[in-house]
């Protein structure tokens, strides 16, 4: 049996809540700050994704275990097969490394 590639996408998140990930050669982004201020966050199981429910006061509560209703934005495709992806400290650029090469993209898009 030969295993090629990864089962999990590589990802990088900056301190403003913007996540960029690569799944195969496709680069996608999502902003978790776009959930909105009308949500509360509860930590029940930290290894799972987030979900939200409406509580009795009309405010949405977020629990770990399911997905958040966020819109994924397609940034394009990469010329190489990404093996690592990292934001720089000032959140302006993202570097994608793979196949012995690297490409620097702007993360502001």
Biotite code that builds the C-alpha atoms (Angstrom):
import biotite.structure as struc

atoms = struc.array([
    struc.Atom([0.000, 0.000, 0.000], chain_id="A", res_id=1, res_name="UNK", atom_name="CA", element="C"),
    struc.Atom([1.365, 3.398, -1.005], chain_id="A", res_id=2, res_name="UNK", atom_name="CA", element="C"),
    struc.Atom([0.160, 6.611, 0.611], chain_id="A", res_id=3, res_name="UNK", atom_name="CA", element="C"),
    struc.Atom([0.508, 9.751, -1.490], chain_id="A", res_id=4, res_name="UNK", atom_name="CA", element="C"),
    struc.Atom([-0.275, 13.205, -0.133], chain_id="A", res_id=5, res_name="UNK", atom_name="CA", element="C"),
    struc.Atom([-2.135, 14.090, 3.039], chain_id="A", res_id=6, res_name="UNK", atom_name="CA", element="C"),
    struc.Atom([-5.562, 13.249, 4.358], chain_id="A", res_id=7, res_name="UNK", atom_name="CA", element="C"),
    struc.Atom([-5.776, 16.552, 6.242], chain_id="A", res_id=8, res_name="UNK", atom_name="CA", element="C"),
    struc.Atom([-5.293, 19.935, 4.567], chain_id="A", res_id=9, res_name="UNK", atom_name="CA", element="C"),
    struc.Atom([-2.454, 22.170, 5.747], chain_id="A", res_id=10, res_name="UNK", atom_name="CA", element="C"),
    struc.Atom([-3.536, 25.487, 7.242], chain_id="A", res_id=11, res_name="UNK", atom_name="CA", element="C"),
    struc.Atom([-2.320, 28.707, 8.831], chain_id="A", res_id=12, res_name="UNK", atom_name="CA", element="C"),
    struc.Atom([-4.278, 31.158, 10.985], chain_id="A", res_id=13, res_name="UNK", atom_name="CA", element="C"),
    struc.Atom([-3.171, 34.687, 11.830], chain_id="A", res_id=14, res_name="UNK", atom_name="CA", element="C"),
    struc.Atom([-4.054, 36.484, 15.060], chain_id="A", res_id=15, res_name="UNK", atom_name="CA", element="C"),
    struc.Atom([-6.962, 38.329, 13.403], chain_id="A", res_id=16, res_name="UNK", atom_name="CA", element="C"),
    struc.Atom([-8.883, 35.084, 12.792], chain_id="A", res_id=17, res_name="UNK", atom_name="CA", element="C"),
    struc.Atom([-8.147, 34.667, 9.082], chain_id="A", res_id=18, res_name="UNK", atom_name="CA", element="C"),
    struc.Atom([-7.475, 31.039, 8.124], chain_id="A", res_id=19, res_name="UNK", atom_name="CA", element="C"),
    struc.Atom([-5.803, 30.069, 4.847], chain_id="A", res_id=20, res_name="UNK", atom_name="CA", element="C"),
    struc.Atom([-5.494, 26.411, 3.892], chain_id="A", res_id=21, res_name="UNK", atom_name="CA", element="C"),
    struc.Atom([-4.425, 24.280, 0.970], chain_id="A", res_id=22, res_name="UNK", atom_name="CA", element="C"),
    struc.Atom([-6.309, 21.197, -0.079], chain_id="A", res_id=23, res_name="UNK", atom_name="CA", element="C"),
    struc.Atom([-4.383, 19.564, -2.887], chain_id="A", res_id=24, res_name="UNK", atom_name="CA", element="C"),
    struc.Atom([-3.358, 22.528, -5.092], chain_id="A", res_id=25, res_name="UNK", atom_name="CA", element="C"),
    struc.Atom([-6.325, 24.745, -4.200], chain_id="A", res_id=26, res_name="UNK", atom_name="CA", element="C"),
    struc.Atom([-5.829, 27.639, -1.767], chain_id="A", res_id=27, res_name="UNK", atom_name="CA", element="C"),
    struc.Atom([-8.906, 28.692, 0.223], chain_id="A", res_id=28, res_name="UNK", atom_name="CA", element="C"),
    struc.Atom([-9.545, 31.222, 2.981], chain_id="A", res_id=29, res_name="UNK", atom_name="CA", element="C"),
    struc.Atom([-12.124, 31.844, 5.663], chain_id="A", res_id=30, res_name="UNK", atom_name="CA", element="C"),
    struc.Atom([-12.502, 34.521, 8.340], chain_id="A", res_id=31, res_name="UNK", atom_name="CA", element="C"),
    struc.Atom([-13.806, 33.247, 11.670], chain_id="A", res_id=32, res_name="UNK", atom_name="CA", element="C"),
    struc.Atom([-14.378, 36.812, 12.871], chain_id="A", res_id=33, res_name="UNK", atom_name="CA", element="C"),
    struc.Atom([-17.288, 37.002, 10.417], chain_id="A", res_id=34, res_name="UNK", atom_name="CA", element="C"),
    struc.Atom([-19.415, 34.890, 12.774], chain_id="A", res_id=35, res_name="UNK", atom_name="CA", element="C"),
    struc.Atom([-20.617, 38.137, 14.349], chain_id="A", res_id=36, res_name="UNK", atom_name="CA", element="C"),
    struc.Atom([-20.902, 39.707, 17.766], chain_id="A", res_id=37, res_name="UNK", atom_name="CA", element="C"),
    struc.Atom([-24.261, 38.090, 18.541], chain_id="A", res_id=38, res_name="UNK", atom_name="CA", element="C"),
    struc.Atom([-22.609, 34.735, 19.371], chain_id="A", res_id=39, res_name="UNK", atom_name="CA", element="C"),
    struc.Atom([-21.323, 33.279, 22.639], chain_id="A", res_id=40, res_name="UNK", atom_name="CA", element="C"),
    struc.Atom([-18.557, 30.648, 22.684], chain_id="A", res_id=41, res_name="UNK", atom_name="CA", element="C"),
    struc.Atom([-18.639, 27.585, 24.951], chain_id="A", res_id=42, res_name="UNK", atom_name="CA", element="C"),
    struc.Atom([-15.766, 25.113, 25.186], chain_id="A", res_id=43, res_name="UNK", atom_name="CA", element="C"),
    struc.Atom([-17.041, 21.561, 25.540], chain_id="A", res_id=44, res_name="UNK", atom_name="CA", element="C"),
    struc.Atom([-14.760, 19.438, 23.365], chain_id="A", res_id=45, res_name="UNK", atom_name="CA", element="C"),
    struc.Atom([-11.745, 21.392, 22.065], chain_id="A", res_id=46, res_name="UNK", atom_name="CA", element="C"),
    struc.Atom([-10.808, 18.891, 19.354], chain_id="A", res_id=47, res_name="UNK", atom_name="CA", element="C"),
    struc.Atom([-14.001, 19.338, 17.337], chain_id="A", res_id=48, res_name="UNK", atom_name="CA", element="C"),
    struc.Atom([-15.275, 22.044, 15.033], chain_id="A", res_id=49, res_name="UNK", atom_name="CA", element="C"),
    struc.Atom([-17.768, 24.692, 16.136], chain_id="A", res_id=50, res_name="UNK", atom_name="CA", element="C"),
    struc.Atom([-21.548, 24.856, 15.845], chain_id="A", res_id=51, res_name="UNK", atom_name="CA", element="C"),
    struc.Atom([-24.145, 27.347, 16.985], chain_id="A", res_id=52, res_name="UNK", atom_name="CA", element="C"),
    struc.Atom([-27.601, 27.121, 18.480], chain_id="A", res_id=53, res_name="UNK", atom_name="CA", element="C"),
    struc.Atom([-30.183, 29.730, 19.442], chain_id="A", res_id=54, res_name="UNK", atom_name="CA", element="C"),
    struc.Atom([-30.685, 29.944, 23.182], chain_id="A", res_id=55, res_name="UNK", atom_name="CA", element="C"),
    struc.Atom([-33.784, 31.153, 24.990], chain_id="A", res_id=56, res_name="UNK", atom_name="CA", element="C"),
    struc.Atom([-32.650, 34.814, 24.984], chain_id="A", res_id=57, res_name="UNK", atom_name="CA", element="C"),
    struc.Atom([-32.285, 34.899, 21.199], chain_id="A", res_id=58, res_name="UNK", atom_name="CA", element="C"),
    struc.Atom([-28.488, 35.002, 21.319], chain_id="A", res_id=59, res_name="UNK", atom_name="CA", element="C"),
    struc.Atom([-26.600, 32.357, 19.350], chain_id="A", res_id=60, res_name="UNK", atom_name="CA", element="C"),
    struc.Atom([-24.267, 30.159, 21.395], chain_id="A", res_id=61, res_name="UNK", atom_name="CA", element="C"),
    struc.Atom([-21.306, 28.370, 19.802], chain_id="A", res_id=62, res_name="UNK", atom_name="CA", element="C"),
    struc.Atom([-20.397, 24.852, 20.947], chain_id="A", res_id=63, res_name="UNK", atom_name="CA", element="C"),
    struc.Atom([-17.514, 22.655, 19.854], chain_id="A", res_id=64, res_name="UNK", atom_name="CA", element="C"),
    struc.Atom([-18.617, 19.630, 17.818], chain_id="A", res_id=65, res_name="UNK", atom_name="CA", element="C"),
    struc.Atom([-20.053, 20.826, 14.511], chain_id="A", res_id=66, res_name="UNK", atom_name="CA", element="C"),
    struc.Atom([-19.306, 23.292, 11.736], chain_id="A", res_id=67, res_name="UNK", atom_name="CA", element="C"),
    struc.Atom([-19.703, 27.061, 11.740], chain_id="A", res_id=68, res_name="UNK", atom_name="CA", element="C"),
    struc.Atom([-21.852, 28.649, 9.020], chain_id="A", res_id=69, res_name="UNK", atom_name="CA", element="C"),
    struc.Atom([-18.997, 30.514, 7.296], chain_id="A", res_id=70, res_name="UNK", atom_name="CA", element="C"),
    struc.Atom([-18.442, 31.300, 3.636], chain_id="A", res_id=71, res_name="UNK", atom_name="CA", element="C"),
    struc.Atom([-15.279, 29.823, 2.121], chain_id="A", res_id=72, res_name="UNK", atom_name="CA", element="C"),
    struc.Atom([-13.470, 32.075, -0.350], chain_id="A", res_id=73, res_name="UNK", atom_name="CA", element="C"),
    struc.Atom([-11.459, 30.490, -3.167], chain_id="A", res_id=74, res_name="UNK", atom_name="CA", element="C"),
    struc.Atom([-8.072, 32.213, -3.638], chain_id="A", res_id=75, res_name="UNK", atom_name="CA", element="C"),
    struc.Atom([-6.901, 30.119, -6.578], chain_id="A", res_id=76, res_name="UNK", atom_name="CA", element="C"),
    struc.Atom([-4.548, 27.269, -7.313], chain_id="A", res_id=77, res_name="UNK", atom_name="CA", element="C"),
    struc.Atom([-0.896, 26.822, -6.458], chain_id="A", res_id=78, res_name="UNK", atom_name="CA", element="C"),
    struc.Atom([1.786, 25.842, -8.988], chain_id="A", res_id=79, res_name="UNK", atom_name="CA", element="C"),
    struc.Atom([3.327, 23.304, -6.613], chain_id="A", res_id=80, res_name="UNK", atom_name="CA", element="C"),
    struc.Atom([1.964, 20.669, -4.232], chain_id="A", res_id=81, res_name="UNK", atom_name="CA", element="C"),
    struc.Atom([1.907, 22.477, -0.846], chain_id="A", res_id=82, res_name="UNK", atom_name="CA", element="C"),
    struc.Atom([3.597, 20.736, 2.081], chain_id="A", res_id=83, res_name="UNK", atom_name="CA", element="C"),
    struc.Atom([3.582, 23.681, 4.511], chain_id="A", res_id=84, res_name="UNK", atom_name="CA", element="C"),
    struc.Atom([1.802, 27.017, 4.700], chain_id="A", res_id=85, res_name="UNK", atom_name="CA", element="C"),
    struc.Atom([2.597, 29.886, 7.095], chain_id="A", res_id=86, res_name="UNK", atom_name="CA", element="C"),
    struc.Atom([1.605, 33.534, 7.691], chain_id="A", res_id=87, res_name="UNK", atom_name="CA", element="C"),
    struc.Atom([4.342, 36.081, 8.336], chain_id="A", res_id=88, res_name="UNK", atom_name="CA", element="C"),
    struc.Atom([4.131, 37.990, 11.665], chain_id="A", res_id=89, res_name="UNK", atom_name="CA", element="C"),
    struc.Atom([2.531, 41.149, 10.234], chain_id="A", res_id=90, res_name="UNK", atom_name="CA", element="C"),
    struc.Atom([-0.232, 39.101, 8.456], chain_id="A", res_id=91, res_name="UNK", atom_name="CA", element="C"),
    struc.Atom([0.530, 40.644, 5.061], chain_id="A", res_id=92, res_name="UNK", atom_name="CA", element="C"),
    struc.Atom([2.021, 37.603, 3.301], chain_id="A", res_id=93, res_name="UNK", atom_name="CA", element="C"),
    struc.Atom([1.625, 33.826, 3.250], chain_id="A", res_id=94, res_name="UNK", atom_name="CA", element="C"),
    struc.Atom([4.378, 31.458, 2.155], chain_id="A", res_id=95, res_name="UNK", atom_name="CA", element="C"),
    struc.Atom([3.589, 28.091, 0.578], chain_id="A", res_id=96, res_name="UNK", atom_name="CA", element="C"),
    struc.Atom([6.423, 25.536, 0.581], chain_id="A", res_id=97, res_name="UNK", atom_name="CA", element="C"),
    struc.Atom([6.594, 22.278, -1.322], chain_id="A", res_id=98, res_name="UNK", atom_name="CA", element="C"),
    struc.Atom([8.574, 20.298, -3.900], chain_id="A", res_id=99, res_name="UNK", atom_name="CA", element="C"),
    struc.Atom([11.795, 22.021, -2.757], chain_id="A", res_id=100, res_name="UNK", atom_name="CA", element="C"),
    struc.Atom([10.414, 25.456, -3.725], chain_id="A", res_id=101, res_name="UNK", atom_name="CA", element="C"),
    struc.Atom([8.430, 28.234, -2.076], chain_id="A", res_id=102, res_name="UNK", atom_name="CA", element="C"),
    struc.Atom([5.982, 30.887, -3.271], chain_id="A", res_id=103, res_name="UNK", atom_name="CA", element="C"),
    struc.Atom([5.069, 34.050, -1.361], chain_id="A", res_id=104, res_name="UNK", atom_name="CA", element="C"),
    struc.Atom([1.463, 35.234, -1.755], chain_id="A", res_id=105, res_name="UNK", atom_name="CA", element="C"),
    struc.Atom([-0.239, 38.322, -0.401], chain_id="A", res_id=106, res_name="UNK", atom_name="CA", element="C"),
    struc.Atom([-2.718, 37.400, 2.324], chain_id="A", res_id=107, res_name="UNK", atom_name="CA", element="C"),
    struc.Atom([-4.767, 40.583, 1.985], chain_id="A", res_id=108, res_name="UNK", atom_name="CA", element="C"),
    struc.Atom([-6.979, 39.267, -0.823], chain_id="A", res_id=109, res_name="UNK", atom_name="CA", element="C"),
])
